[in-house]
Amino acid sequence: MAGPSTEVALMTRALTLAAHGPAVDPNPRVGAVLVSTTGEVVGEGFHAGAGTPHAEIVALARAGGRAAGGTAYVTLEPCNHTGRTGPCAQALLDAGLAAVVFAQPDPNPSAAGGAATLRAAGVRVTGGLLEAEARGLNEAWTFALRHGRPRVVWKFAATLDGRSAAADGTSRWITGPQARADVHTLRAGSGAVLVGTGTVLADDPALTVRRPDGTRLDRQPLRVVLGRRAVPAGARVRDDAAETLLLTHRDPVAALATLAEREIRQVWLEGGPTVAGAFVQAGLVDEVVAYLAPALLGAGPAAVTGLGIATLAEAVRLEPFDVTTFGPDIRVRARPTRPDRT
């Protein structure tokens, strides 16, 4: 096997390859680099999404037998089960690899165990090299596998005094075009965008992902509308621009369970103050993306309601990890200060 600095470089290359995979997919982004007994890179690959060959299989095909006796560097523990494709652990054994180095252990109980299978067959296996970087590449997927539900990112826009709309209900536009363009960039990273029926009835949003020129991206998140009120036949969420799921209840837990069954790994929560409050109160918000406009309204709906908080000691505390300006507006990204957020 290579020395420590070379191993880091090879795993870094595997992570770079993994990043070429789709950011939104039921499967994780994975990269693989195969090195021969002479230290030559003989095969590389990445996973291009559910239903396509895994990174190890792509790399083995490109190596064409030259990896026998060599080492595989993989960003995720090789899988040990037969799903849409066969087990990668067995493929590495069949190819005669002598050693496997992986970054992140597989949190999926149905796929884990590849390391143990390889070790049992006499392969030298090392795990944990650049594990934090690998987890960061698949944050939503890792969270969803660990918690059995999608990761929830709540986005809202408000004035500096916390108003999401004026007293007459007008809310377009609180923030400027740069901030709104950033919303689409971040929204594109989720498998579903969720709002309540109140938002649909008040704003008639399209809930699609669009470029600054207004054109839609090819891949669109699932549009989810939560609530008991009827969605009008002419509402934009009923058009053919993207798939829409109407959930005729108000239960955040049940909504996330339904989305987990669809293998949605991250939800972009863009509902109004009532829906947002329901998710926050249930402890189901894992990140907050707040766009704050330098404006004051003094009246109008708050960004969130229904938290049942009566005193400052009960406040939901957040830990900011990014503050960025977009034109005159400020974006604050923060996480709840609870231990189960990862």
Residue pairs with C-beta under 8 A, 6 or more apart in sequence:
1 7
1 71
1 99
1 101
1 124
2 10
2 35
2 39
2 71
6 39
7 73
7 101
7 129
8 129
8 130
10 33
10 35
10 41
10 73
10 101
11 33
11 73
11 75
11 101
11 103
11 129
11 130
12 130
12 133
13 31
13 33
13 41
13 44
13 73
14 31
14 32
14 33
14 55
14 73
14 74
14 75
14 103
15 31
15 75
15 103
15 130
15 133
15 134
15 137
16 31
17 31
17 32
17 33
17 44
17 45
17 46
17 55
18 29
18 30
18 31
18 46
18 47
18 55
18 75
18 134
18 137
19 29
19 31
19 46
19 137
20 29
20 31
20 46
20 48
21 28
21 29
21 30
21 31
21 46
21 47
21 48
21 49
22 29
22 48
22 49
22 219
23 29
23 188
23 189
24 188
24 189
24 190
24 191
24 219
24 221
24 265
24 266
25 49
25 50
25 265
26 50
26 263
26 265
27 47
27 49
27 50
27 141
28 47
28 76
28 137
28 138
28 141
28 142
29 46
29 47
29 75
29 137
29 138
29 141
30 46
30 47
30 54
30 55
30 74
30 75
30 76
31 44
31 45
31 46
31 47
31 55
31 74
31 75
32 43
32 44
32 45
32 46
32 55
32 56
32 58
32 59
32 72
32 73
32 74
32 75
33 41
33 43
33 44
33 59
33 72
33 73
33 74
34 41
34 42
34 43
34 44
34 59
34 60
34 63
34 66
34 67
34 70
34 71
34 72
34 73
34 97
35 41
35 42
35 67
35 70
35 71
35 72
35 73
36 42
36 66
36 67
36 69
36 70
37 69
37 70
37 98
40 66
42 62
42 63
42 64
42 66
42 67
42 70
43 58
43 59
43 60
43 61
43 62
43 63
43 64
43 66
43 67
44 58
44 59
44 62
45 53
45 55
45 56
45 57
45 58
45 59
45 60
45 61
45 62
46 55
46 58
47 53
47 54
47 55
47 58
50 84
50 263
51 84
52 85
53 61
53 85
54 79
54 85
54 88
55 74
55 75
56 72
56 74
56 78
56 88
56 91
56 92
57 85
57 86
57 88
57 91
59 67
59 72
60 67
60 91
60 92
60 95
63 95
65 95
67 95
67 96
67 97
68 95
68 96
68 97
69 96
69 97
69 98
70 97
70 98
70 99
71 97
71 98
71 99
71 100
71 101
72 78
72 92
72 97
72 99
72 100
72 101
73 101
73 102
73 129
74 88
74 100
74 101
74 102
74 103
75 102
75 103
75 104
75 130
75 134
75 137
76 102
76 103
76 104
76 106
76 134
76 138
77 102
77 104
77 105
77 106
77 112
77 114
77 115
77 127
78 87
78 88
78 89
78 91
78 92
78 100
78 102
78 114
78 115
78 118
79 87
79 88
79 89
79 106
79 108
79 111
79 114
80 87
80 89
80 106
80 111
80 112
80 113
80 114
80 116
80 117
81 87
81 110
81 111
81 113
83 110
83 111
87 114
87 117
88 114
89 113
89 114
89 115
89 117
89 118
90 117
92 100
92 118
92 123
93 117
93 118
93 121
93 123
97 123
98 123
98 124
99 123
99 124
99 125
99 126
100 115
100 118
100 123
100 124
100 125
100 126
101 125
101 126
101 127
101 129
102 115
102 125
102 126
102 127
102 129
103 127
103 128
103 129
103 130
103 131
103 133
103 134
104 131
104 134
104 135
104 138
104 142
105 112
105 115
105 127
105 128
105 131
106 112
106 113
106 114
107 142
107 145
107 146
108 145
115 125
115 127
118 125
119 125
135 142
139 151
140 150
140 151
140 189
140 190
140 265
140 266
141 265
142 342
143 151
143 265
143 266
143 286
143 342
144 150
144 151
144 260
144 264
144 265
144 266
146 342
147 340
148 260
149 256
149 257
149 259
149 260
149 284
150 191
150 192
150 256
150 259
150 260
150 264
150 265
150 266
150 267
151 265
151 266
151 267
151 286
151 287
152 256
152 266
152 267
152 269
152 279
152 284
152 285
152 286
152 287
153 186
153 190
153 266
153 267
153 268
153 269
153 285
153 286
153 287
153 288
153 289
154 269
154 276
154 279
154 280
154 285
154 287
154 288
154 289
155 183
155 186
155 187
155 268
155 269
155 270
155 288
155 289
155 290
155 291
156 164
156 270
156 276
156 288
156 289
156 290
156 291
156 303
156 304
157 164
157 174
157 175
157 179
157 290
157 291
157 292
157 293
158 164
158 174
158 290
158 291
158 292
158 293
158 303
159 174
159 292
159 293
159 295
159 296
159 297
160 292
160 293
160 294
160 295
160 296
161 296
161 297
161 298
162 302
162 303
163 297
163 298
163 299
163 300
163 301
163 302
163 303
164 171
164 174
164 272
164 273
164 300
164 301
164 302
164 303
165 171
165 174
165 300
165 301
166 297
166 299
166 300
167 297
167 299
167 300
169 202
169 300
169 301
171 202
171 203
172 203
173 180
174 291
174 293
174 295
175 291
175 293
175 326
175 329
176 293
176 326
176 327
176 328
176 329
177 212
177 327
178 326
178 327
178 329
179 291
179 293
179 326
179 327
179 329
179 331
181 212
181 326
182 291
182 326
182 331
183 291
184 209
184 210
184 211
186 268
186 289
187 193
187 209
187 221
187 268
187 270
188 209
188 217
188 219
188 221
189 266
189 268
190 221
190 266
190 267
190 268
191 221
191 222
191 259
191 263
191 264
191 265
191 266
191 267
192 221
192 222
192 223
192 224
192 245
192 259
192 262
192 264
192 266
192 267
192 268
193 207
193 221
193 222
193 223
193 224
193 267
193 268
193 270
194 224
194 225
194 226
194 255
194 267
194 268
194 269
194 270
194 271
194 275
195 205
195 207
195 224
195 225
195 226
195 270
195 271
195 272
195 275
196 225
196 226
196 227
196 250
196 271
196 272
196 274
196 275
197 225
197 226
197 227
197 228
197 229
197 230
197 231
198 227
198 229
198 271
198 272
198 274
198 275
199 205
199 270
199 271
199 272
199 275
200 225
200 231
200 235
200 237
201 229
201 231
201 232
202 272
204 235
204 236
205 236
205 237
205 270
206 236
206 237
206 239
206 241
207 221
207 223
207 236
207 237
207 242
207 270
208 216
208 217
208 220
208 223
208 241
208 242
209 216
209 217
209 219
209 220
209 221
210 216
210 217
211 217
216 241
220 241
220 242
220 243
221 242
221 268
222 242
222 243
222 244
222 245
222 259
222 262
222 264
223 237
223 242
223 243
223 244
223 245
224 244
224 245
224 247
224 255
224 259
224 267
225 231
225 237
225 244
225 245
225 246
225 247
226 247
226 249
226 250
226 252
226 255
226 271
226 275
227 247
227 248
227 249
227 250
227 275
228 248
228 249
228 250
231 237
231 238
231 246
232 238
237 244
238 244
245 258
247 254
247 255
247 258
249 255
250 278
252 278
252 279
252 282
252 284
253 282
253 284
256 267
256 284
259 267
269 275
269 276
269 279
269 285
271 279
272 301
273 301
273 302
273 303
273 304
273 305
273 306
274 305
274 306
276 285
276 303
276 304
277 304
277 305
277 306
277 307
278 306
279 285
280 304
280 307
280 316
281 306
281 307
281 308
283 336
283 338
285 336
286 335
286 336
286 341
287 333
287 334
287 335
288 318
288 332
288 333
288 334
288 335
288 336
289 331
289 332
289 333
290 303
290 331
290 332
290 333
290 334
291 326
291 329
291 330
291 331
292 329
292 330
292 331
292 332
293 328
293 329
294 328
294 329
294 330
307 316
309 315
309 316
316 336
317 336
317 337
318 334
318 335
318 336
318 337
319 334
319 335
319 336
319 337
320 332
320 333
320 334
321 333
321 334
321 335
322 331
322 332
322 333
323 330
323 331
323 332
323 333
324 330
324 331
325 331
335 341
